[in-house]
Amino acid sequence: MFKTAVASMFSVALLAACSTHNEGGKLDASLAARGINRPGFNGSLLPSGSFNLTPKYGITYVDMILIAGAVALVYQVVDPAAPAWDILEKRLPDRRVQYSLRMQLIHNGGEGEAREVLARRATELAREEGMTGYQIKSYTESIDSRLFLPRRTAEAEVVMQLAEPVKNVPEARPPLAAM
């Protein structure tokens, strides 16, 4: 998402720099008649000029691009919908599943929810596979201590439980006769 936003802003800046400038031509006269001032070319990739929001207040095109970049960067860091944990799921024989959870480098909360994330994913997998549930055999949490940006991690081994056949169920009684 962030890479797409940066690439699109860079593309817009390049397209703005590549546009032909026809100062004093028919296009400028037509735009000026409608009250639109065409941005001037200042020799850089970013156009000069401003966008008038009101008659007394305007914002430069360069500032608009910088504000859009800052908003994209803030959204990447503070995106509330982004998951805080990466889950790696490895299915083993005998209905065992090994989970490895790693917290995102840049996150907005979620430090203590590794066990809940594991429970949600294990429940979802049990439902997909037609199992009745799961049992956590081992679970550990730790911090991956790196020089920069340490991460929380969690490891777990889960056993999926099969549906057990029901034994010794008495047969149903015949319905009572109607009076």
C-alpha positions as CSV (number, residue, x, y, z in Angstrom):
1,M,0.0,0.0,0.0
2,F,2.7,2.4,1.0
3,K,4.9,1.6,-2.0
4,T,1.9,2.1,-4.3
5,A,1.3,5.5,-2.8
6,V,4.9,6.6,-3.1
7,A,5.1,5.3,-6.7
8,S,1.9,7.1,-7.7
9,M,3.1,10.4,-6.2
10,F,6.5,10.0,-8.0
11,S,4.6,9.3,-11.2
12,V,2.4,12.4,-10.8
13,A,5.5,14.5,-10.2
14,L,7.2,13.2,-13.3
15,L,4.1,13.7,-15.4
16,A,3.8,17.3,-14.1
17,A,7.5,17.9,-15.1
18,C,7.1,16.4,-18.5
19,S,4.1,18.5,-19.5
20,T,4.7,21.1,-22.2
21,H,4.6,24.6,-21.1
22,N,2.8,27.0,-23.5
23,E,2.9,30.3,-21.7
24,G,0.9,32.9,-23.5
25,G,-0.7,30.3,-25.9
26,K,-4.3,29.4,-26.6
27,L,-4.5,27.0,-23.7
28,D,-3.3,29.6,-21.2
29,A,-5.7,32.2,-22.6
30,S,-8.6,29.7,-22.4
31,L,-7.8,28.8,-18.8
32,A,-7.3,32.4,-17.7
33,A,-10.7,33.3,-19.1
34,R,-12.2,30.7,-16.7
35,G,-10.2,32.0,-13.8
36,I,-7.7,29.1,-13.7
37,N,-4.0,29.9,-13.5
38,R,-1.7,27.3,-15.0
39,P,1.3,26.4,-12.9
40,G,4.6,27.7,-14.2
41,F,7.5,25.4,-14.9
42,N,10.5,26.1,-12.6
43,G,12.9,23.6,-14.0
44,S,12.3,20.9,-11.3
45,L,10.2,17.8,-11.2
46,L,7.6,19.6,-9.0
47,P,5.4,22.3,-10.6
48,S,5.4,25.8,-9.3
49,G,2.2,27.7,-8.6
50,S,-0.7,27.3,-6.2
51,F,-4.2,26.1,-6.0
52,N,-6.5,28.8,-4.6
53,L,-8.9,27.4,-2.1
54,T,-10.5,30.8,-1.4
55,P,-9.7,34.2,-2.9
56,K,-7.3,35.0,-0.1
57,Y,-5.9,31.5,0.6
58,G,-4.1,29.1,-1.6
59,I,-1.8,26.1,-1.3
60,T,1.2,25.4,-3.5
61,Y,1.4,22.3,-5.6
62,V,4.6,21.3,-3.9
63,D,2.9,21.5,-0.5
64,M,0.0,19.4,-1.8
65,I,2.4,16.7,-2.8
66,L,4.3,16.8,0.5
67,I,1.0,16.7,2.5
68,A,-0.1,13.7,0.5
69,G,3.2,12.0,1.2
70,A,2.9,12.7,4.9
71,V,-0.6,11.4,5.0
72,A,0.4,8.2,3.2
73,L,3.3,7.7,5.6
74,V,1.1,8.3,8.7
75,Y,-1.5,5.9,7.4
76,Q,1.1,3.2,6.8
77,V,2.3,3.5,10.4
78,V,-1.0,4.0,12.2
79,D,-3.3,1.9,10.0
80,P,-5.8,0.5,12.5
81,A,-7.0,-2.2,10.2
82,A,-3.6,-3.7,9.7
83,P,-2.9,-7.0,11.5
84,A,-0.4,-6.7,14.3
85,W,0.8,-10.4,14.0
86,D,2.2,-12.4,11.1
87,I,1.2,-16.1,11.4
88,L,3.1,-19.0,9.9
89,E,1.2,-22.3,10.0
90,K,2.9,-25.6,9.5
91,R,0.8,-28.7,9.3
92,L,2.4,-31.9,10.7
93,P,1.4,-35.5,10.7
94,D,-1.1,-36.9,13.3
95,R,-3.4,-33.8,13.1
96,R,-0.7,-31.6,14.7
97,V,-0.2,-27.9,13.6
98,Q,2.8,-25.8,14.5
99,Y,2.3,-22.0,14.7
100,S,4.9,-19.3,14.6
101,L,3.7,-15.8,15.3
102,R,5.8,-12.6,14.8
103,M,4.6,-9.1,15.6
104,Q,4.9,-6.5,12.9
105,L,7.9,-4.1,13.1
106,I,5.6,-1.1,13.1
107,H,2.4,-1.6,14.9
108,N,-0.3,0.2,16.7
109,G,-1.0,-1.9,19.9
110,G,-1.6,-5.6,20.1
111,E,1.3,-6.6,22.3
112,G,-0.6,-8.9,24.5
113,E,-2.9,-10.6,22.1
114,A,-0.7,-13.4,20.6
115,R,-2.7,-16.1,22.4
116,E,-6.0,-14.7,21.2
117,V,-4.7,-14.6,17.6
118,L,-3.6,-18.2,17.9
119,A,-6.9,-19.3,19.3
120,R,-8.8,-17.5,16.5
121,R,-6.7,-19.2,13.8
122,A,-6.8,-22.6,15.4
123,T,-10.6,-22.4,15.7
124,E,-10.9,-21.4,12.1
125,L,-8.6,-24.3,11.0
126,A,-10.6,-26.8,13.1
127,R,-13.8,-25.6,11.5
128,E,-12.3,-25.8,8.0
129,E,-11.1,-29.3,8.5
130,G,-14.3,-30.6,10.1
131,M,-12.7,-31.1,13.6
132,T,-14.5,-30.6,16.8
133,G,-11.8,-28.4,18.4
134,Y,-8.2,-28.2,19.2
135,Q,-5.8,-28.7,22.2
136,I,-2.7,-26.5,22.8
137,K,0.2,-28.9,23.6
138,S,2.8,-26.2,24.0
139,Y,2.9,-22.4,23.9
140,T,5.8,-20.0,24.5
141,E,6.2,-16.2,24.0
142,S,9.5,-14.4,23.7
143,I,11.1,-11.3,22.3
144,D,13.4,-11.6,19.3
145,S,16.2,-9.3,20.6
146,R,17.8,-7.6,17.6
147,L,20.0,-4.5,17.6
148,F,17.2,-2.4,16.1
149,L,13.4,-2.9,16.4
150,P,13.1,-6.1,18.5
151,R,9.9,-8.1,17.9
152,R,7.6,-10.2,20.0
153,T,7.2,-13.8,19.0
154,A,5.1,-16.8,20.0
155,E,5.5,-20.5,19.2
156,A,2.8,-23.1,19.7
157,E,1.9,-26.7,18.8
158,V,-1.7,-27.5,18.5
159,V,-3.4,-30.9,18.1
160,M,-6.7,-30.9,16.2
161,Q,-9.4,-33.1,17.8
162,L,-11.6,-35.5,15.8
163,A,-15.3,-35.9,16.4
164,E,-15.7,-38.9,18.7
165,P,-18.5,-41.3,17.8
166,V,-21.3,-41.4,20.3
167,K,-21.4,-44.7,22.2
168,N,-24.2,-46.4,24.2
169,V,-27.0,-44.1,23.1
170,P,-30.4,-45.6,24.0
171,E,-32.8,-45.9,21.1
172,A,-35.5,-43.3,21.0
173,R,-38.9,-44.2,22.5
174,P,-41.8,-44.4,20.2
175,P,-44.1,-41.4,20.4
176,L,-47.0,-41.6,22.9
177,A,-50.3,-42.6,21.4
178,A,-52.7,-39.7,20.9
179,M,-55.7,-39.8,23.2
